[in-house]
Amino acid sequence: MQSDYREKTPQEKREFWEDQLRFWQESGLSQNEYCKRHGIKSSQWFYWRRRCRDDETGITLVPLKLGAPSENGGKVVRVITPNGFTIELDLDAYQPSFSRLIREVAAI
């Protein structure tokens, strides 16, 4: 792997791994053999392979307008997915820490 890898921007890293995944597919080698020949750690390989594949699922982030009134007068955010799954968050409970809110939503 390139010695200046750590200095790459996140976008440059993504492009590097997308290229590596494409080169591997074109090589006809097993994943393990490709990693050995190119000095790639298998943990990095599988992390980036999953990450690049997950990004192809078409999932997008949608901005939400916070502060819609709920039935009990508080502020809530309600997200309803295309398959009918609903996530409802009481913003009053998270007011002191929106970073905590984001972490908990990301964990769902």
C-alpha positions as CSV (number, residue, x, y, z in Angstrom):
1,M,0.0,0.0,0.0
2,Q,1.2,3.5,-0.6
3,S,3.2,5.1,2.1
4,D,1.3,8.4,1.9
5,Y,-2.0,6.7,2.5
6,R,-2.5,8.4,5.9
7,E,-2.2,11.8,4.4
8,K,-5.0,11.2,1.9
9,T,-8.4,13.0,2.3
10,P,-11.4,10.9,3.0
11,Q,-12.5,11.2,-0.7
12,E,-9.0,10.2,-1.9
13,K,-9.2,7.1,0.4
14,R,-12.6,6.2,-1.0
15,E,-11.3,6.5,-4.5
16,F,-8.3,4.4,-3.7
17,W,-10.4,1.6,-2.3
18,E,-12.9,1.8,-5.1
19,D,-10.0,1.4,-7.5
20,Q,-8.6,-1.5,-5.5
21,L,-11.9,-3.3,-5.5
22,R,-12.3,-2.8,-9.3
23,F,-8.7,-4.0,-9.9
24,W,-9.3,-7.1,-7.8
25,Q,-12.4,-8.0,-9.7
26,E,-10.5,-7.6,-13.0
27,S,-7.5,-9.6,-11.7
28,G,-9.2,-13.0,-11.3
29,L,-7.4,-13.5,-8.0
30,S,-9.0,-14.5,-4.7
31,Q,-9.4,-11.6,-2.2
32,N,-6.7,-13.1,0.0
33,E,-4.2,-13.5,-2.9
34,Y,-4.9,-9.9,-4.1
35,C,-4.3,-8.6,-0.6
36,K,-1.0,-10.5,-0.2
37,R,0.3,-9.3,-3.6
38,H,-0.5,-5.7,-2.8
39,G,0.4,-5.6,0.9
40,I,-3.1,-4.9,2.0
41,K,-4.3,-5.9,5.5
42,S,-7.3,-8.2,5.2
43,S,-9.1,-6.2,8.0
44,Q,-8.8,-3.0,5.9
45,W,-9.9,-4.8,2.8
46,F,-13.1,-6.2,4.3
47,Y,-13.9,-2.9,6.0
48,W,-13.6,-0.9,2.8
49,R,-15.3,-3.6,0.7
50,R,-18.3,-3.5,3.0
51,R,-18.3,0.3,3.2
52,C,-18.2,0.8,-0.5
53,R,-20.9,-1.9,-1.1
54,D,-23.1,-0.4,1.6
55,D,-22.9,3.0,-0.1
56,E,-24.3,1.5,-3.2
57,T,-27.6,0.6,-1.5
58,G,-29.1,3.9,-2.5
59,I,-29.6,5.1,1.1
60,T,-29.5,8.9,1.3
61,L,-29.7,11.3,4.1
62,V,-32.7,13.6,4.1
63,P,-32.7,16.9,6.1
64,L,-35.3,17.0,8.8
65,K,-37.1,20.1,10.1
66,L,-36.9,19.8,13.8
67,G,-39.5,21.0,16.2
68,A,-42.8,19.6,15.0
69,P,-45.3,19.7,17.8
70,S,-46.4,16.3,19.2
71,E,-49.8,15.3,20.6
72,N,-48.5,16.1,24.2
73,G,-47.2,19.5,23.2
74,G,-43.5,18.5,23.0
75,K,-41.3,18.5,20.0
76,V,-40.7,15.3,18.1
77,V,-39.1,14.0,15.0
78,R,-40.9,11.1,13.3
79,V,-39.2,9.3,10.4
80,I,-41.3,6.7,8.5
81,T,-39.3,4.5,6.2
82,P,-40.6,3.2,2.9
83,N,-41.2,-0.3,4.4
84,G,-43.3,1.3,7.2
85,F,-40.8,1.3,10.0
86,T,-41.2,4.3,12.2
87,I,-38.6,6.1,14.4
88,E,-40.0,8.7,16.7
89,L,-37.7,10.9,18.9
90,D,-38.7,13.3,21.6
91,L,-36.5,16.3,21.1
92,D,-37.2,17.8,24.5
93,A,-35.5,14.7,26.0
94,Y,-32.4,15.3,23.8
95,Q,-32.3,19.1,23.9
96,P,-29.1,19.2,26.0
97,S,-27.2,17.0,23.7
98,F,-27.9,16.7,20.0
99,S,-24.7,14.7,19.5
100,R,-26.2,12.0,21.8
101,L,-29.4,12.1,19.7
102,I,-27.4,11.6,16.5
103,R,-25.4,8.7,18.0
104,E,-28.5,6.9,19.2
105,V,-30.3,7.4,15.8
106,A,-27.2,6.1,14.0
107,A,-27.3,3.0,16.2
108,I,-30.8,2.0,15.2
